[in-house]
Amino acid sequence: MCTSISMNKGGFCFGRNMDIEFHLGADVVLSPRRYAFHFKNGITGTLHHAILGMAVVRDGVPLYADAVNEYGLCMAGLSFPDCVYAKQADDGNTAIAPFELIPWVLGSCRTLTEARALLRTTSIVDIPFNASVPNTPLHWHIAHDELNESGALVVECTADGLQLHDDPVGIMTNSPPLPFHLTNLKQYVHLSAQYPAVSHNESAPFGRGFGAIGLPGDFSPTSRFVRAAFLLQNSPIEQDERRRTAQMLHILGNVAMPLGSVYTADGRAEYTAYSCCISGTKYLYRTYFDNSLHEVDIRSCDNDSNELRIFPCHDAF
């Protein structure tokens, strides 16, 4: 499952919930500029932008769930059961495996505009990491604090090929594809965070929050999308980074899954293993069993190294 949010309210930040039903075994991982990415297409990236984010390291390779590069470009992969990866690259395009897309984009691009241009010449091809690690069906949320850009970009692979969707709302969850979520959101335009106008005291509500009656409260992808969009739209403008980060984490908490709230078809409990917030070049996260906020700033790292640096997670999730 999962929810990601691009927020620009007095300043930019990006956040996501990782909702999962098994032990992920991830840590915060830095891929410095000289760490060699050996892409499945034969390209070796030996000089790229530094990348920091949550990743599982397999055979010395960071498999990023979400990350930021040294220029503040953010990206997250979310579950997308409707996904249809290409069997081969389109003519003239570069073939990239799904697990490589985050380093491919963040290693090459500084802005959302650059990412959009790169993706137009990229085919996401169903090449697994190895025989025992098949590809996970994903779509990706990309965002950046860039002039003349609003919202974010969503990358989806369907039977119609690779789709690049502008996301003016700044929210992404899971299937169905983004256009459905944006259409579905129109059913909730009447909701308001304001106190309802009343004509006389007898019709006054007996409490606050009545303007949002009908806001979905379940954990389905469509409901989390609507709830997160409502909360983001009504968030105050926060010029202070600390307060803005706190607001992001509160919104993510409102769409998080406590243990026992959601079960998979085979009976496994799904829960929000971690929530992260990226502000500038800072990666902040908290985990299910540790609500303390932990921070790694890419600017404080040795970004010219050729070796991965692993910052162990403060919670075994």
C-alpha positions in Angstrom: 0.0 0.0 0.0 1.6 3.4 1.0 0.8 7.1 0.8 3.1 9.9 -0.5 2.7 13.7 -0.2 4.3 16.6 -1.9 3.7 19.7 0.2 4.5 23.3 -0.6 3.1 25.4 2.2 5.5 28.2 2.9 8.2 25.9 1.8 8.6 22.5 0.3 8.8 19.0 1.8 8.0 15.5 0.7 6.8 12.6 2.8 5.6 9.0 2.6 4.3 6.1 4.6 5.6 2.7 4.0 2.7 0.3 4.5 3.8 -3.3 4.3 3.0 -6.8 5.7 6.5 -8.2 6.3 9.9 -7.3 7.7 11.4 -4.9 5.2 15.0 -4.9 6.6 15.8 -1.4 5.3 18.2 1.3 6.5 18.9 4.8 5.4 21.6 4.5 2.7 23.8 7.1 1.0 25.0 6.4 -2.5 27.8 9.0 -2.9 28.7 10.5 -6.3 31.4 7.9 -7.1 29.5 4.8 -6.0 29.1 2.7 -9.2 25.6 1.8 -10.3 25.8 -1.1 -12.7 22.5 -0.8 -14.6 21.1 -3.9 -16.3 21.4 -2.2 -19.7 25.2 -2.2 -19.4 25.6 1.4 -18.4 27.7 2.0 -15.4 27.1 5.2 -13.5 30.4 6.1 -11.8 29.8 9.8 -11.4 26.3 11.0 -10.5 24.4 13.1 -8.0 24.6 11.8 -4.4 21.4 10.0 -3.2 20.1 9.4 0.3 17.1 7.4 1.3 15.5 4.3 2.7 16.8 1.2 1.0 17.4 -2.6 1.3 20.9 -3.4 0.3 21.3 -6.7 -1.7 24.6 -7.9 -3.0 26.0 -4.4 -2.4 23.2 -2.7 -4.4 20.8 -0.2 -2.7 17.2 -0.9 -3.6 15.6 2.4 -2.8 12.0 2.7 -1.6 12.3 6.5 -1.5 15.1 9.0 -1.6 16.3 12.5 -2.2 19.4 13.7 -4.1 21.8 16.5 -3.2 19.7 19.0 -5.2 16.5 18.2 -3.3 14.8 16.2 -6.0 12.6 13.6 -4.2 11.2 10.3 -5.4 9.2 7.4 -3.9 8.0 4.0 -5.2 4.6 2.8 -4.1 2.7 -0.4 -4.7 0.7 -0.4 -7.9 -1.0 -3.7 -8.6 -2.3 -2.3 -12.0 1.3 -2.1 -13.2 2.3 -3.6 -16.6 6.0 -3.3 -17.2 7.3 -3.3 -20.8 8.9 -6.4 -22.2 11.5 -4.4 -24.1 12.5 -0.8 -24.6 10.8 1.4 -27.2 12.9 2.3 -30.1 15.4 5.0 -29.1 14.7 4.7 -25.4 16.9 3.5 -22.6 15.8 0.3 -20.9 15.8 0.6 -17.1 14.6 -2.1 -14.6 12.0 -0.9 -12.1 14.4 -1.3 -9.1 16.9 1.0 -10.9 14.5 3.9 -11.6 15.1 5.9 -8.5 18.9 6.0 -8.9 18.5 6.5 -12.7 16.4 9.6 -12.2 17.9 11.0 -9.0 21.5 10.3 -10.1 20.9 12.3 -13.3 18.4 15.0 -12.7 18.4 18.2 -10.5 14.8 19.3 -11.1 11.3 18.0 -12.0 11.7 19.4 -15.5 14.9 17.4 -16.0 13.2 14.2 -14.6 10.3 14.6 -16.9 12.6 15.0 -20.0 14.7 11.9 -19.0 11.6 9.8 -18.4 10.3 10.6 -21.9 13.3 8.7 -23.3 13.2 5.8 -20.7 11.4 2.5 -20.9 10.7 0.7 -17.7 11.4 -2.9 -18.6 10.5 -6.1 -16.6 14.1 -7.1 -15.8 14.3 -8.6 -12.3 17.1 -8.0 -9.8 17.9 -11.7 -10.0 16.1 -15.0 -10.4 15.0 -15.1 -6.8 14.0 -11.4 -6.5 11.2 -10.6 -9.0 10.0 -7.0 -9.7 7.5 -5.4 -7.4 4.6 -3.7 -9.2 5.2 0.0 -8.5 4.4 3.5 -9.6 6.5 6.5 -8.6 5.9 9.9 -7.2 8.5 12.6 -8.0 8.6 16.1 -6.6 10.9 19.2 -6.2 10.8 22.7 -5.0 11.0 24.3 -8.5 9.8 27.6 -9.8 7.0 27.4 -12.3 6.2 23.8 -11.2 3.1 22.9 -9.1 2.3 19.6 -7.4 4.4 16.6 -8.5 4.8 14.0 -11.2 3.5 10.4 -11.2 5.1 7.7 -13.3 2.9 4.7 -14.1 3.3 1.7 -16.4 0.1 0.4 -17.9 -1.0 -1.7 -20.8 -0.9 1.6 -22.8 2.8 2.1 -22.0 4.6 4.5 -19.7 2.4 7.3 -18.5 3.6 10.6 -17.1 0.9 12.3 -15.1 1.1 15.8 -13.6 -0.2 15.6 -10.0 -1.6 19.0 -9.1 -2.9 17.7 -5.8 0.5 16.4 -4.6 -0.9 13.1 -3.3 -0.4 9.5 -4.4 -1.5 6.2 -2.9 -2.0 3.0 -4.9 -4.2 1.5 -7.6 -6.3 2.7 -9.5 -4.1 5.0 -11.7 -3.8 8.6 -10.8 -6.4 9.9 -13.3 -9.1 7.9 -11.4 -8.0 9.4 -8.1 -8.3 12.9 -9.5 -11.7 12.2 -10.9 -12.9 10.6 -7.7 -11.7 13.5 -5.6 -14.3 15.7 -7.3 -17.0 13.9 -5.3 -15.7 15.5 -2.2 -15.4 19.2 -3.2 -18.2 20.1 -0.8 -16.2 19.1 2.3 -14.9 21.9 4.4 -12.8 22.4 7.5 -14.7 25.5 8.4 -17.6 25.8 10.9 -20.9 25.5 8.9 -22.9 28.6 8.3 -26.3 28.4 10.2 -29.4 30.5 9.9 -30.6 30.2 13.5 -29.3 28.7 16.8 -31.6 25.7 16.6 -29.8 24.4 13.4 -26.3 25.0 14.8 -24.2 21.8 15.0 -23.6 20.3 18.5 -19.8 20.2 17.9 -17.0 21.1 15.5 -15.9 19.3 12.4 -19.3 18.9 10.8 -18.1 20.4 7.5 -16.1 17.3 6.9 -18.9 14.7 7.5 -18.5 12.3 4.6 -14.7 12.4 4.6 -13.7 8.7 4.1 -12.0 7.1 7.1 -11.0 3.7 5.8 -7.6 2.6 4.7 -8.3 1.8 1.0 -6.1 3.7 -1.5 -9.0 5.9 -2.8 -10.0 6.9 0.7 -6.4 7.6 1.9 -6.0 9.7 -1.3 -9.1 11.8 -0.5 -8.3 12.1 3.2 -4.7 13.2 2.6 -5.8 15.7 -0.1 -8.3 17.2 2.3 -5.8 17.6 5.1 -3.1 19.0 2.8 -5.4 21.5 1.2 -6.5 22.8 4.6 -3.0 22.8 6.1 -1.8 26.3 7.2 1.0 28.1 5.5 4.1 27.3 7.7 7.2 29.4 7.0 9.1 27.6 9.8 10.7 24.3 8.7 10.2 22.6 12.0 6.5 23.3 12.1 6.1 22.3 8.4 7.8 19.0 9.0 5.6 18.4 12.0 2.5 19.1 9.9 3.6 16.7 7.2 4.1 13.9 9.8 0.7 14.6 11.3 -1.0 14.3 7.9 0.9 11.0 7.3 -0.1 9.8 10.7 -3.8 10.4 9.8 -3.5 7.9 6.9 -1.2 5.5 8.6 -2.2 1.9 9.3 -2.0 0.6 12.9 -1.4 -3.1 13.4 -4.7 -4.9 13.2 -6.4 -2.4 10.9 -5.7 -4.1 7.6 -5.0 -7.7 6.7 -3.9 -9.1 3.3 -5.8 -11.9 1.5 -3.5 -14.5 3.1 -4.1 -13.1 6.6 -1.0 -11.1 7.2 -1.3 -7.8 9.1 -0.3 -4.7 7.1 1.0 -1.7 9.0 2.9 1.5 8.5 6.5 0.4 9.1 7.9 3.9 8.8 7.0 7.4 7.8 9.6 9.8 6.4 9.8 13.5 5.6 12.3 15.0 3.3 13.0 18.7 3.8 15.6 20.3 1.6 18.4 17.7 1.8 17.4 16.3 5.2 15.9 12.8 5.4 13.9 12.4 8.6 12.0 9.3 9.6 10.3 7.5 12.4 9.3 3.9 12.7 6.3 2.0 14.0 7.9 1.0 17.3 10.0 4.2 17.7 8.2 7.6 17.3 11.4 9.5 17.9 12.3 11.5 14.8 15.7 10.6 13.3 17.6 12.8 10.8 20.3 12.4 8.2 21.4 15.4 6.2 23.0 14.6 2.8 25.1 17.8 3.1 26.9 16.4 6.2 28.0 13.3 4.4 31.1 12.4 2.4 29.5 12.7 -1.0 32.7 12.1 -3.0 33.2 8.6 -1.8 32.8 5.5 -3.9 31.4 3.4 -1.1 27.8 3.1 0.2 27.3 4.5 3.7 24.6 2.8 5.8 22.9 4.5 8.7 21.2 1.7 10.6 17.5 2.1 11.3 16.5 2.8 14.9 13.8 0.2 14.7 13.8 -3.4 13.3 10.6 -3.2 11.2 
